[in-house]
Amino acid sequence: MSEHPNTAEGHEHDDHGGMNKAKIWKVAGILSLITGIEFIIALWAIPGGHIPQHIGNYIYIALTLVKAFYIVAYFMHLKFEKLGLQLALTVTFIFIIYFLVLMLIEGGFIFHHSPNF
């Protein structure tokens, strides 16, 4: 039988995209903190009248986007990719969101100003 040396070049356990246990726990703690703040807003601040519904919704959306950034950047390892890939994905995502917002605005305009509805 031929012997195949067990070489794992480029697959070291210490180099998973710059992540280690401490960083994973730090990001998990940040995500937990943001989730806790979202729960406080949704279950205490808005129903208790401490902040208006529309302000609470904007804060909630902003916190959710921050959580999405941390998940994509650290757990999906986008933060450790090359800048070209980061920019390509980010710009594409921004355009998709932009076009969705435009379609929602236009759809609302047509709905409210069309005699057929």
DRENDO-470184 format. One record per residue: x, y, z of N, C-alpha, C, O, CB in turn; residue in one letter. Coordinates in steps of 0.001 Angstrom, whole numbers, plus 500000, padded with zeros to 6 digits. Glycine has a CB too. Layout:
N
XYZXYZXYZXYZXYZA;...
//
This chain:
117
500831498821500000500000500000500000500873501238500000501975501258500548499056500000501199M;500357502237499386501118503482499383500760504296500615499626504300501094500850504295498095S;501752504962501088501525505790502271501250507214501836501936507770500978502736505737503233E;500241507782502443499896509179502178500125509958503463499406509772504444498410509329501677H;501100510804503458501331511575504683500130512463504988499511513041504094502608512432504555P;499835512546506233498691513340506672499114514794506813499523515232507889498119512803508010N;499014515526505733499347516949505783498076517737505618497269517476504727500382517335504694T;497917518678506466496718519523506428497143520972506290496855521811507144495843519326507703A;497825521241505211498279522610504995497085523515504771496197523205503977499247522689503800E;497069524616505463495974525568505319494749525215506128493737525911506048495596525680503895G;494816524138506914493663523734507704494003523674509188493534522791509906493146522384507230H;494800524597509630495158524609511036493931524982511866493100525778511428496324525591511299E;493821524419513042492665524679513885492701526052514526491661526553514953492567523636514948H;493846526663514603493937527973515232493581529104514280493453530249514712495322528185515773D;493419528810512992493216529864512016491909529666511261491922529362510068494384529916511044D;490805529831511930489500529770511283489010531173511030488086531639511697488485528984512138H;489605531846510089489167533182509734489373534198510828488615535165510909487745533156509360G;490362534019511668490620534989512726489726534820513942489765535653514848490459536365512191G;488927533769513987488027533561515122488669532612516128489276531605515762486664533004514647M;488521532955517385488917532061518458487773532026519467486772532723519296490264532520519126N;487914531237520495486814531090521455486452532414522121485275532709522329487182530067522519K;487456533202522453487188534483523115486386535407522216485446536059522669488496535161523524A;486751535465520954486034536344520028484617535828519784483680536619519672486798536459518692K;484457534515519701483118533945519515482229534302520694481077534696520511483192532410519347I;482762534166521913481971534513523095481674536005523159480597536410523595482697534078524359W;482633536825522724482408538274522703481278538632521749480388539406522103483694539016522300K;481306538074520537480258538352519558478922537793520040477890538445519881480626537754518183V;478925536604520623477692536034521161477137536910522282475922537074522389477937534605521674A;478004537471523112477562538379524169476952539656523601475933540135524099478728538726525084G;477568540206522565477033541407521921475660541113521322474726541901521476478001541919520825I;475543539970520636474251539598520057473191539388521138472034539764520950474395538330519215L;473573538797522256472632538598523362472211539931523966471040540120524296473254537705524444S;473150540851524113472832542175524649471859542916523729470887543508524198474118543001524837L;472118542883522437471230543547521485469846542909521517468838543614521476471815543485520060I;469791541583521590468506540893521677467768541288522951466553541487522924468708539371521631T;468484541403524060467860541850525307467278543250525186466180543512525676468869541815526437G;468006544148524538467506545509524327466258545478523441465302546212523691468603546404523688I;466264544637522413465082544521521556463871544014522335462755544491522133465370543587520380E;464094543050523223462989542558524048462475543639524983461265543760525177463427541340524853F;463362544419525561462937545511526448462092546519525676461065546984526169464164546215527082I;462528546852524465461759547793523648460395547208523300459376547885523434462528548149522362I;460372545950522853459128545342522384458152545015523509456939545097523313459436544091521619A;458659544648524681457775544176525741457558545169526881456632545002527675458317542917526297L;458401546202526973458257547137528082458125548583527608457191549282528001459438547012529019W;459058549033526766459104550457526419457917550879525556457295551904525838460403550774525692A;457593550127524529456484550519523652455130550307524335454309551224524339456539549724522339I;454867549120524915453557548956525580453379549866526789452255550257527103453377547518526015P;454455550204527463454364551068528635454262552544528292454074553374529182455548550848529513G;454382552880527025454271554270526609455530555087526857455480556316526817453129554907527310G;456656554432527111457908555151527362458499555731526083459149556776526113458921554225528020H;458273555052524959458662555588523654457523555312522685456827554306522819460011554957523144I;457324556199521705456244555971520735456524554754519851457669554335519682456050557216519859P;455459554208519300455557553000518473456488553203517288457335552349517026454176552584517976Q;456355554315516564457175554490515358458653554671515697459508554197514949456680555692514555H;458973555332516786460375555470517212460918554103517632462038553738517274460504556496518387I;460131553362518379460535552015518791460787551105517600461717550298517612459475551402519686G;459955551237516572460148550423515367461467550763514684462184549862514248458982550627514388N;461799552051514584463066552442513958464264551936514763465243551457514192463139553970513814Y;464182552043516072465267551539516928465393550020516763466492549478516653465010551908518426I;464244549357516750464229547898516602464844547482515272465627546532515231462794547360516710Y;464511548164514196465072547853512881466580548091512872467328547274512336464390548699511786I;467034549200513460468469549498513499469222548418514289470280547964513854468715550893514127A;468694548012515427469347546978516224469367545640515491470342544894515586468644546826517570L;468306545339514770468264544102514002469314544123512885469934543096512609466859543887513412T;469522545274512244470555545389511215471951545234511808472832544652511177470441546732510496L;472156545754513020473449545579513683473680544096513982474784543587513790473516546419514992V;472641543408514449472766541974514688473072541225513396473900540314513387471487541427515320K;472412541602512312472665540958511024474114541174510595474742540262510057471701541500509948A;474653542381510831476047542646510499476971541707511268477861541096510676476402544108510799F;476772541585512576477642540726513385477550539267512939478564538571512882477275540845514872Y;476357538807512629476201537417512198476923537176510884477657536199510740474718537059512058I;476710538076509919477344537900508611478856538100508710479618537343508108476745538881507586V;479289539092509449480715539411509507481519538342510235482589537953509768480920540746510184A;481024537867511362481835536963512176481475535495512000482370534669511819481702537332513617Y;480197535145512049479841533735511978479805533218510552479961532018510329478509533508512630F;479602534106509577479672533690508175481024534080507572481249533903506374478516534324507361M;481912534604508397483312534891508066483505535915506951484552535914506304483992533628507679H;482526536786506705482694537796505661483739538835506064484414539396505201481356538484505364L;483878539092507342484854540073507807486284539671507446487162540526507329484733540256509314K;486512538394507274487860537908507017488107537607505531489142537048505168488115536664507840F;487156537980504688487321537785503246488069538973502645488332539965503324485946537603502553E;488401538856501378489082539941500682488135541115500492486918540939500438489624539462499325K;488691542296500392487902543520500297486989543511499076485862544002499148488820544730500248L;487452542965497964486633542930496751485340542167496954484281542625496523487410542310495614G;485401541015497602484201540230497872483298540956498859482078540959498694484574538842498412L;483881541570499884483092542334500843482322543446500154481128543624500396483988542913501930Q;483000544195499296482352545304498602481287544805497633480210545394497548483388546140497854L;481566543739496908480596543212495954479312542781496667478213543087496204481197542028495177A;479446542082497774478263541632498500477535542791499170476304542827499176478652540596499541L;478280543735499733477665544869500422476912545765499450475773546152499714478727545680501163T;477536546092498335476881546954497346475641546267496780474609546913496595477860547315496204V;475728544987496508474570544245496012473439544264497028472284544488496666474957542801495683T;473757544033498284472758544048499341472101545420499457470882545514499605473389543653500671F;472897546480499392472345547838499487471397548117498326470329548694498532473479548884499509I;471769547717497102470888547931495957469599547129496078468534547625495710471605547563494668F;469670545915496580468454545116496749467520545794497741466321545903497483468797543685497224I;468048546250498867467228546945499856466651548231499267465478548541499475468054547259501118I;467469548972498538467031550213497906465868549950496950464867550667496984468199550877497157Y;465986548943496108464920548643495160463671548125495856462560548410495408465397547630494141F;463822547376496935462645546944497695461906548133498288460677548192498242463051545977498808L;462652549078498845462024550272499407461323551068498312460201551534498508463070551151500122V;461974551227497161461337551940496046460053551251495599459051551919495341462304552049494864L;460072549913495504458867549197495087457751549337496122456582549467495757459185547717494856M;458101549311497402457077549482498430456474550882498388455263551043498540457665549209499811L;457312551892498184456819553264498093455927553411496864454832553966496954457996554271498035I;456388552919495724455620553024494485454318552234494581453276552695494115456452552527493296E;454373551060495177453158550262495340452142550965496217450943550923495942453490548905495929G;452615551610497268451713552373498130451118553562497406449946553882497604452442552842499370G;451907554226496569451421555376495818450331554946494844449280555581494757452574556062495065F;450587553857494109449599553383493148448337552927493869447230553183493397450175552238492297I;448486552271494979447327551792495731446458552940496207445231552860496139447775550957496918F;447079554008496690446315555120497252445813556107496196444910556894496480447162555852498257H;446369556083495001445993557079493995445318556476492758445039557203491804447217557847493568H;445059555217492751444421554596491605442923554473491861442517554056492945445042553215491312S;442097554829490879440645554718491093440155553279491099439035553018491537439905555490490025P;440961552343490626440531550946490578440601550264491935440014549196492113441372550183489588N;441292550840492880441416550208494197440459550878495110440375550521496285442855550288494755F;
//
